[in-house]
Amino acid sequence: MFKTSGTTGNPLKIPYEEKFYLKTLFLSVRKIALISGYYIGNKSHIYNISLTDNPNCSNELWLSPENLVGDMLQVFIDISDISECVNVINQLNKLDFESLSLKPEILKLLVNIHLQKNIKPKAKYVICSGANLSENLKELAKNVLKIPVIEAYGLTEVGIVASNCACNKGMVIYDDLKVDVKNEKKFAGHDKNKKEGNLLLTSMRNKHLPLINYQTNDIVKLKLSNCSCFHDAKWRIVELKGRIMQNFVLPSGKYFPASAFHNLFALIRMREFQVIQRKIGEFLFIVDMRVDSEKNEQMIREILKKIIMEECKIEVTFKKINYTQTKFQRFISYL
């Protein structure tokens, strides 16, 4: 079983067959590198290191079957402790590895650490996914870290959906997937080569979980276009909306990962929640409780205090959350 992260909904368990596991965990990274033109070909002992700030994830090593592409390593990094982040980077640099995969907020952290401490990971390239990657951050990271940054988009349910090609004209959607959009925005002149709306995916990759017009709740702009990387036109994600993950800032000045709240579904009987940081030291927590659940404001506040671990003002309010029309943004910061 895979388990979704819980970024935009209650975490789901995803059944998978062995071939899907192999493709999702090992071969997808190599495919991203091949399409982008950064695949090196030399087999490193560790092919990819995945950096995560999700405290529900642990350090984990996945051994490559028959040394197919090299092993995969998942490493937890505490973004609230810069000295510990530096220590993690120093330890990783002792390993023989080819690539890093991470989300934009960790990429931003690595840029800041290099500017402050003059240290960076010795990766050949970085794969960035899991949330929106701005062009400004992508260019900043490439210029400061001197490491190519490849943008990718994927889901636990289907694996990698799209990634940058060498021409860098959006993220190319892989041929074994069919895409469409729901609630489509109409373009002037009814341009059939452009689509915008809620992304729908059809995938037969995982025989234990075939998906037809699966609603991702990611709002995308799609474009059918040619480039020198492929013989025929490809659908590309030229803009991805939603999946905005922001780190919160605590009174001590430390960063606090939004992913630390993902375990709340196991602690509180609720349909959905939303965390809003109004200012440093002040949070609003909106809870959409299940029908058969008691609205215990004090209990929820105590749980949040244990997670945040610094003295903050926490306001808890109960109301129904509508997250069906567009991509739901669970974490918001007004800083």
C-alpha positions as a Markdown table, in Angstrom:
| # | Residue | x | y | z |
|---|---|---|---|---|
| 1 | Met | 0.0 | 0.0 | 0.0 |
| 2 | Phe | 1.1 | 3.5 | -0.8 |
| 3 | Lys | -0.5 | 6.3 | 1.2 |
| 4 | Thr | -1.3 | 9.8 | -0.1 |
| 5 | Ser | 0.3 | 12.7 | 1.8 |
| 6 | Gly | -2.9 | 14.4 | 2.9 |
| 7 | Thr | -2.0 | 17.7 | 1.4 |
| 8 | Thr | -5.4 | 18.3 | -0.2 |
| 9 | Gly | -7.6 | 15.7 | 1.4 |
| 10 | Asn | -8.0 | 12.9 | 3.9 |
| 11 | Pro | -5.0 | 10.6 | 3.3 |
| 12 | Leu | -5.9 | 7.6 | 1.2 |
| 13 | Lys | -4.4 | 4.1 | 1.0 |
| 14 | Ile | -3.5 | 3.2 | -2.6 |
| 15 | Pro | -3.2 | -0.5 | -3.5 |
| 16 | Tyr | -0.5 | -1.3 | -6.0 |
| 17 | Glu | 1.0 | -4.2 | -8.0 |
| 18 | Glu | 4.7 | -4.9 | -8.0 |
| 19 | Lys | 5.3 | -3.5 | -11.5 |
| 20 | Phe | 3.6 | -0.2 | -10.6 |
| 21 | Tyr | 5.7 | 0.0 | -7.4 |
| 22 | Leu | 8.9 | -0.5 | -9.5 |
| 23 | Lys | 7.9 | 2.1 | -12.1 |
| 24 | Thr | 6.7 | 4.6 | -9.5 |
| 25 | Leu | 9.6 | 4.4 | -7.1 |
| 26 | Phe | 12.6 | 3.6 | -9.3 |
| 27 | Leu | 12.0 | 4.1 | -13.1 |
| 28 | Ser | 10.1 | 7.4 | -12.8 |
| 29 | Val | 13.2 | 9.3 | -11.7 |
| 30 | Arg | 15.2 | 8.0 | -14.6 |
| 31 | Lys | 12.4 | 8.8 | -17.0 |
| 32 | Ile | 12.3 | 12.4 | -15.8 |
| 33 | Ala | 16.1 | 12.7 | -16.2 |
| 34 | Leu | 15.9 | 11.2 | -19.7 |
| 35 | Ile | 13.1 | 13.5 | -21.0 |
| 36 | Ser | 14.9 | 16.5 | -19.6 |
| 37 | Gly | 18.2 | 15.6 | -21.1 |
| 38 | Tyr | 20.1 | 15.4 | -17.8 |
| 39 | Tyr | 20.4 | 11.6 | -17.5 |
| 40 | Ile | 24.0 | 10.8 | -17.0 |
| 41 | Gly | 24.0 | 7.0 | -17.4 |
| 42 | Asn | 26.7 | 6.2 | -14.8 |
| 43 | Lys | 25.1 | 4.1 | -12.1 |
| 44 | Ser | 25.6 | 5.8 | -8.7 |
| 45 | His | 25.2 | 3.7 | -5.6 |
| 46 | Ile | 22.3 | 6.0 | -4.5 |
| 47 | Tyr | 20.4 | 7.0 | -7.6 |
| 48 | Asn | 18.0 | 9.5 | -5.9 |
| 49 | Ile | 17.6 | 11.1 | -2.5 |
| 50 | Ser | 14.2 | 12.4 | -1.6 |
| 51 | Leu | 14.3 | 15.2 | 1.0 |
| 52 | Thr | 11.0 | 15.6 | 3.0 |
| 53 | Asp | 10.0 | 17.9 | 5.8 |
| 54 | Asn | 7.0 | 15.8 | 6.7 |
| 55 | Pro | 7.5 | 14.6 | 10.3 |
| 56 | Asn | 5.2 | 11.6 | 9.6 |
| 57 | Cys | 7.9 | 10.3 | 7.2 |
| 58 | Ser | 11.0 | 8.5 | 8.4 |
| 59 | Asn | 14.5 | 7.9 | 6.9 |
| 60 | Glu | 14.1 | 5.0 | 4.6 |
| 61 | Leu | 16.2 | 3.1 | 2.1 |
| 62 | Trp | 14.7 | 1.2 | -0.9 |
| 63 | Leu | 17.0 | -1.2 | -2.5 |
| 64 | Ser | 16.9 | -1.4 | -6.3 |
| 65 | Pro | 15.8 | -4.8 | -7.7 |
| 66 | Glu | 18.9 | -6.4 | -9.3 |
| 67 | Asn | 20.7 | -3.0 | -9.0 |
| 68 | Leu | 18.5 | -1.8 | -11.9 |
| 69 | Val | 19.1 | 2.0 | -11.4 |
| 70 | Gly | 20.7 | 2.3 | -8.0 |
| 71 | Asp | 19.0 | 2.6 | -4.6 |
| 72 | Met | 16.6 | 5.2 | -3.4 |
| 73 | Leu | 16.9 | 7.0 | -0.1 |
| 74 | Gln | 14.3 | 9.1 | 1.8 |
| 75 | Val | 15.6 | 11.6 | 4.4 |
| 76 | Phe | 13.7 | 13.7 | 6.8 |
| 77 | Ile | 15.0 | 17.3 | 7.1 |
| 78 | Asp | 13.9 | 19.5 | 10.0 |
| 79 | Ile | 13.5 | 22.9 | 8.3 |
| 80 | Ser | 13.1 | 24.6 | 11.7 |
| 81 | Asp | 16.7 | 23.9 | 12.6 |
| 82 | Ile | 19.2 | 25.4 | 10.2 |
| 83 | Ser | 22.3 | 23.8 | 11.9 |
| 84 | Glu | 20.6 | 20.4 | 11.6 |
| 85 | Cys | 19.9 | 21.1 | 7.9 |
| 86 | Val | 23.5 | 21.9 | 7.3 |
| 87 | Asn | 24.5 | 18.7 | 9.1 |
| 88 | Val | 22.1 | 16.6 | 6.9 |
| 89 | Ile | 23.6 | 18.2 | 3.7 |
| 90 | Asn | 27.2 | 17.4 | 4.9 |
| 91 | Gln | 26.2 | 13.8 | 5.6 |
| 92 | Leu | 24.5 | 13.4 | 2.2 |
| 93 | Asn | 27.5 | 14.8 | 0.4 |
| 94 | Lys | 29.6 | 11.9 | 1.7 |
| 95 | Leu | 27.3 | 9.6 | -0.3 |
| 96 | Asp | 27.6 | 8.7 | -4.0 |
| 97 | Phe | 24.3 | 9.9 | -5.4 |
| 98 | Glu | 23.0 | 11.4 | -8.6 |
| 99 | Ser | 19.8 | 13.4 | -7.9 |
| 100 | Leu | 17.7 | 15.1 | -5.3 |
| 101 | Ser | 13.9 | 15.2 | -5.3 |
| 102 | Leu | 12.1 | 17.7 | -3.1 |
| 103 | Lys | 9.3 | 20.2 | -3.0 |
| 104 | Pro | 9.7 | 24.0 | -3.7 |
| 105 | Glu | 9.9 | 25.1 | 0.0 |
| 106 | Ile | 12.8 | 22.8 | 0.6 |
| 107 | Leu | 14.5 | 24.0 | -2.6 |
| 108 | Lys | 14.1 | 27.6 | -1.3 |
| 109 | Leu | 15.6 | 26.5 | 2.0 |
| 110 | Leu | 18.7 | 25.0 | 0.2 |
| 111 | Val | 19.2 | 28.3 | -1.6 |
| 112 | Asn | 19.1 | 30.3 | 1.6 |
| 113 | Ile | 21.5 | 27.9 | 3.3 |
| 114 | His | 24.0 | 28.2 | 0.5 |
| 115 | Leu | 23.8 | 32.0 | 0.6 |
| 116 | Gln | 24.3 | 32.0 | 4.4 |
| 117 | Lys | 26.7 | 29.0 | 4.9 |
| 118 | Asn | 28.2 | 28.4 | 1.5 |
| 119 | Ile | 27.2 | 24.8 | 1.4 |
| 120 | Lys | 25.0 | 22.9 | -1.0 |
| 121 | Pro | 24.2 | 19.3 | -1.9 |
| 122 | Lys | 26.4 | 17.7 | -4.6 |
| 123 | Ala | 23.5 | 16.6 | -6.8 |
| 124 | Lys | 23.8 | 16.4 | -10.6 |
| 125 | Tyr | 20.3 | 17.7 | -10.9 |
| 126 | Val | 17.2 | 18.4 | -8.7 |
| 127 | Ile | 13.7 | 17.2 | -9.4 |
| 128 | Cys | 11.1 | 19.6 | -7.8 |
| 129 | Ser | 7.5 | 18.5 | -7.4 |
| 130 | Gly | 4.7 | 18.4 | -4.8 |
| 131 | Ala | 3.6 | 22.0 | -5.1 |
| 132 | Asn | 3.8 | 25.0 | -7.5 |
| 133 | Leu | 7.3 | 25.9 | -8.5 |
| 134 | Ser | 7.6 | 29.6 | -9.5 |
| 135 | Glu | 9.8 | 30.6 | -12.4 |
| 136 | Asn | 11.6 | 33.0 | -10.1 |
| 137 | Leu | 12.5 | 30.3 | -7.6 |
| 138 | Lys | 13.5 | 27.9 | -10.4 |
| 139 | Glu | 15.9 | 30.5 | -11.9 |
| 140 | Leu | 17.2 | 31.5 | -8.5 |
| 141 | Ala | 18.0 | 28.0 | -7.5 |
| 142 | Lys | 19.7 | 27.3 | -10.8 |
| 143 | Asn | 21.9 | 30.4 | -10.6 |
| 144 | Val | 22.7 | 30.1 | -6.9 |
| 145 | Leu | 23.1 | 26.3 | -6.5 |
| 146 | Lys | 24.5 | 25.9 | -10.1 |
| 147 | Ile | 22.4 | 22.7 | -10.3 |
| 148 | Pro | 19.7 | 22.1 | -13.0 |
| 149 | Val | 16.2 | 22.1 | -11.7 |
| 150 | Ile | 13.6 | 19.9 | -13.4 |
| 151 | Glu | 9.9 | 20.5 | -12.6 |
| 152 | Ala | 7.7 | 17.4 | -12.4 |
| 153 | Tyr | 4.0 | 16.8 | -11.5 |
| 154 | Gly | 2.7 | 13.5 | -10.1 |
| 155 | Leu | 0.2 | 11.8 | -7.8 |
| 156 | Thr | 0.6 | 8.9 | -5.5 |
| 157 | Glu | -2.4 | 7.3 | -7.3 |
| 158 | Val | -0.7 | 7.2 | -10.7 |
| 159 | Gly | 3.0 | 8.2 | -10.2 |
| 160 | Ile | 4.6 | 10.9 | -12.3 |
| 161 | Val | 2.2 | 12.5 | -14.8 |
| 162 | Ala | 4.4 | 15.1 | -16.5 |
| 163 | Ser | 7.9 | 16.7 | -16.4 |
| 164 | Asn | 10.0 | 19.2 | -18.2 |
| 165 | Cys | 11.6 | 18.3 | -21.5 |
| 166 | Ala | 14.9 | 19.7 | -22.7 |
| 167 | Cys | 13.1 | 22.6 | -24.4 |
| 168 | Asn | 11.6 | 23.5 | -21.0 |
| 169 | Lys | 8.2 | 24.5 | -22.6 |
| 170 | Gly | 6.0 | 23.4 | -19.8 |
| 171 | Met | 5.7 | 19.8 | -18.4 |
| 172 | Val | 5.1 | 17.1 | -21.0 |
| 173 | Ile | 2.3 | 14.7 | -20.2 |
| 174 | Tyr | 3.4 | 11.1 | -20.5 |
| 175 | Asp | 2.1 | 9.1 | -23.4 |
| 176 | Asp | 0.6 | 6.3 | -21.3 |
| 177 | Leu | -1.9 | 8.7 | -19.7 |
| 178 | Lys | -5.0 | 10.4 | -21.1 |
| 179 | Val | -5.9 | 13.8 | -19.9 |
| 180 | Asp | -8.9 | 16.1 | -20.0 |
| 181 | Val | -10.3 | 18.9 | -17.9 |
| 182 | Lys | -13.6 | 19.5 | -16.0 |
| 183 | Asn | -15.4 | 22.9 | -15.8 |
| 184 | Glu | -13.4 | 23.9 | -18.8 |
| 185 | Lys | -12.6 | 27.6 | -19.5 |
| 186 | Lys | -13.4 | 28.5 | -23.1 |
| 187 | Phe | -10.7 | 30.3 | -25.0 |
| 188 | Ala | -11.3 | 33.0 | -27.5 |
| 189 | Gly | -11.7 | 31.5 | -31.0 |
| 190 | His | -12.4 | 28.0 | -29.4 |
| 191 | Asp | -8.7 | 27.0 | -29.7 |
| 192 | Lys | -8.7 | 23.2 | -29.5 |
| 193 | Asn | -5.0 | 23.2 | -28.6 |
| 194 | Lys | -5.6 | 24.9 | -25.2 |
| 195 | Lys | -7.5 | 23.7 | -22.2 |
| 196 | Glu | -7.9 | 25.0 | -18.7 |
| 197 | Gly | -9.8 | 23.5 | -15.8 |
| 198 | Asn | -9.8 | 20.7 | -13.2 |
| 199 | Leu | -7.4 | 18.0 | -14.4 |
| 200 | Leu | -8.9 | 14.6 | -15.2 |
| 201 | Leu | -6.6 | 11.6 | -15.6 |
| 202 | Thr | -7.2 | 8.2 | -17.1 |
| 203 | Ser | -4.5 | 5.6 | -16.2 |
| 204 | Met | -4.1 | 1.8 | -16.6 |
| 205 | Arg | -0.6 | 1.8 | -15.1 |
| 206 | Asn | -1.7 | 0.1 | -11.8 |
| 207 | Lys | -3.9 | -3.0 | -12.5 |
| 208 | His | -5.0 | -2.9 | -8.9 |
| 209 | Leu | -6.4 | 0.6 | -9.2 |
| 210 | Pro | -7.3 | 1.5 | -12.8 |
| 211 | Leu | -8.6 | 5.1 | -13.0 |
| 212 | Ile | -11.0 | 6.6 | -15.6 |
| 213 | Asn | -11.4 | 10.4 | -15.7 |
| 214 | Tyr | -10.0 | 10.6 | -12.1 |
| 215 | Gln | -10.5 | 14.1 | -10.8 |
| 216 | Thr | -7.2 | 15.4 | -9.4 |
| 217 | Asn | -8.6 | 18.8 | -8.1 |
| 218 | Asp | -5.6 | 20.5 | -9.6 |
| 219 | Ile | -6.4 | 23.4 | -11.8 |
| 220 | Val | -4.2 | 23.4 | -14.9 |
| 221 | Lys | -3.6 | 25.1 | -18.2 |
| 222 | Leu | -2.9 | 22.6 | -20.9 |
| 223 | Lys | -1.4 | 23.3 | -24.4 |
| 224 | Leu | -0.9 | 21.0 | -27.3 |
| 225 | Ser | 2.4 | 22.0 | -28.9 |
| 226 | Asn | 5.5 | 20.9 | -30.8 |
| 227 | Cys | 9.2 | 21.1 | -29.8 |
| 228 | Ser | 12.5 | 19.7 | -31.0 |
| 229 | Cys | 12.4 | 16.9 | -28.3 |
| 230 | Phe | 9.6 | 14.9 | -29.9 |
| 231 | His | 8.4 | 14.0 | -33.4 |
| 232 | Asp | 4.8 | 14.9 | -32.7 |
| 233 | Ala | 2.8 | 17.4 | -30.7 |
| 234 | Lys | 2.5 | 16.8 | -27.0 |
| 235 | Trp | 0.0 | 18.0 | -24.4 |
| 236 | Arg | 1.8 | 20.0 | -21.8 |
| 237 | Ile | 1.0 | 21.5 | -18.4 |
| 238 | Val | 2.0 | 25.2 | -18.9 |
| 239 | Glu | 0.5 | 26.4 | -15.6 |
| 240 | Leu | -0.4 | 24.5 | -12.5 |
| 241 | Lys | -2.6 | 26.1 | -9.9 |
| 242 | Gly | -3.2 | 24.7 | -6.4 |
| 243 | Arg | -1.0 | 22.5 | -4.3 |
| 244 | Ile | 0.4 | 25.7 | -2.7 |
| 245 | Met | 2.5 | 24.5 | 0.3 |
| 246 | Gln | 3.9 | 27.2 | 2.5 |
| 247 | Asn | 6.1 | 27.0 | 5.6 |
| 248 | Phe | 4.8 | 28.9 | 8.6 |
| 249 | Val | 7.1 | 31.1 | 10.8 |
| 250 | Leu | 7.1 | 30.7 | 14.5 |
| 251 | Pro | 7.8 | 33.5 | 17.1 |
| 252 | Ser | 11.4 | 32.2 | 17.5 |
| 253 | Gly | 12.0 | 32.8 | 13.8 |
| 254 | Lys | 12.1 | 29.1 | 13.0 |
| 255 | Tyr | 10.3 | 27.7 | 10.0 |
| 256 | Phe | 7.5 | 25.2 | 10.7 |
| 257 | Pro | 6.4 | 22.7 | 7.9 |
| 258 | Ala | 2.7 | 22.7 | 7.0 |
| 259 | Ser | 3.1 | 18.9 | 6.5 |
| 260 | Ala | 3.3 | 18.6 | 10.3 |
| 261 | Phe | -0.5 | 19.0 | 10.4 |
| 262 | His | -1.2 | 16.0 | 8.1 |
| 263 | Asn | -1.5 | 13.6 | 11.0 |
| 264 | Leu | -4.5 | 15.5 | 12.4 |
| 265 | Phe | -6.9 | 13.3 | 10.5 |
| 266 | Ala | -5.9 | 10.4 | 12.8 |
| 267 | Leu | -6.4 | 12.5 | 15.9 |
| 268 | Ile | -9.6 | 14.5 | 15.2 |
| 269 | Arg | -12.8 | 13.1 | 13.7 |
| 270 | Met | -13.2 | 15.7 | 10.9 |
| 271 | Arg | -14.0 | 15.9 | 7.2 |
| 272 | Glu | -11.5 | 18.7 | 6.5 |
| 273 | Phe | -9.5 | 21.5 | 8.0 |
| 274 | Gln | -7.7 | 24.7 | 7.1 |
| 275 | Val | -4.8 | 26.5 | 8.8 |
| 276 | Ile | -4.3 | 30.2 | 8.3 |
| 277 | Gln | -1.3 | 32.1 | 9.7 |
| 278 | Arg | -2.5 | 35.7 | 10.2 |
| 279 | Lys | 0.8 | 36.9 | 11.6 |
| 280 | Ile | 3.8 | 35.6 | 13.4 |
| 281 | Gly | 2.5 | 33.8 | 16.5 |
| 282 | Glu | -1.2 | 33.8 | 15.5 |
| 283 | Phe | -3.1 | 31.0 | 13.8 |
| 284 | Leu | -6.7 | 30.4 | 12.8 |
| 285 | Phe | -7.7 | 26.7 | 12.6 |
| 286 | Ile | -11.0 | 26.1 | 10.7 |
| 287 | Val | -12.5 | 22.6 | 11.3 |
| 288 | Asp | -15.2 | 20.8 | 9.3 |
| 289 | Met | -16.2 | 18.1 | 11.8 |
| 290 | Arg | -17.9 | 14.9 | 10.9 |
| 291 | Val | -21.7 | 14.8 | 11.7 |
| 292 | Asp | -21.3 | 12.3 | 14.5 |
| 293 | Ser | -18.4 | 14.1 | 16.2 |
| 294 | Glu | -18.3 | 16.4 | 19.2 |
| 295 | Lys | -17.0 | 20.0 | 18.7 |
| 296 | Asn | -14.4 | 20.1 | 21.4 |
| 297 | Glu | -12.5 | 23.4 | 20.9 |
| 298 | Gln | -10.3 | 23.0 | 23.9 |
| 299 | Met | -9.2 | 19.5 | 22.9 |
| 300 | Ile | -8.3 | 20.6 | 19.4 |
| 301 | Arg | -6.4 | 23.6 | 20.7 |
| 302 | Glu | -4.3 | 21.3 | 23.0 |
| 303 | Ile | -3.5 | 19.0 | 20.1 |
| 304 | Leu | -2.3 | 22.0 | 18.0 |
| 305 | Lys | -0.2 | 23.3 | 20.8 |
| 306 | Lys | 1.7 | 20.0 | 21.0 |
| 307 | Ile | 2.3 | 20.0 | 17.3 |
| 308 | Ile | 3.5 | 23.7 | 17.0 |
| 309 | Met | 5.5 | 23.5 | 20.3 |
| 310 | Glu | 5.9 | 27.2 | 20.7 |
| 311 | Glu | 3.6 | 29.7 | 22.5 |
| 312 | Cys | 1.1 | 31.0 | 19.9 |
| 313 | Lys | -2.4 | 32.4 | 19.8 |
| 314 | Ile | -4.6 | 29.7 | 18.3 |
| 315 | Glu | -8.2 | 30.4 | 17.4 |
| 316 | Val | -10.4 | 27.4 | 16.6 |
| 317 | Thr | -13.6 | 27.8 | 14.6 |
| 318 | Phe | -16.1 | 25.2 | 13.3 |
| 319 | Lys | -17.7 | 25.5 | 9.9 |
| 320 | Lys | -18.4 | 23.6 | 6.7 |
| 321 | Ile | -15.5 | 23.8 | 4.2 |
| 322 | Asn | -16.4 | 23.7 | 0.5 |
| 323 | Tyr | -13.5 | 22.2 | -1.4 |
| 324 | Thr | -15.3 | 20.7 | -4.4 |
| 325 | Gln | -15.2 | 23.5 | -6.9 |
| 326 | Thr | -11.5 | 24.3 | -7.2 |
| 327 | Lys | -8.2 | 23.1 | -5.8 |
| 328 | Phe | -8.5 | 23.3 | -2.0 |
| 329 | Gln | -5.8 | 25.3 | -0.3 |
| 330 | Arg | -5.5 | 23.8 | 3.1 |
| 331 | Phe | -2.5 | 26.0 | 4.3 |
| 332 | Ile | -2.5 | 29.8 | 4.0 |
| 333 | Ser | 0.0 | 32.3 | 5.3 |
| 334 | Tyr | -0.6 | 36.1 | 5.2 |
| 335 | Leu | 3.0 | 36.9 | 6.0 |
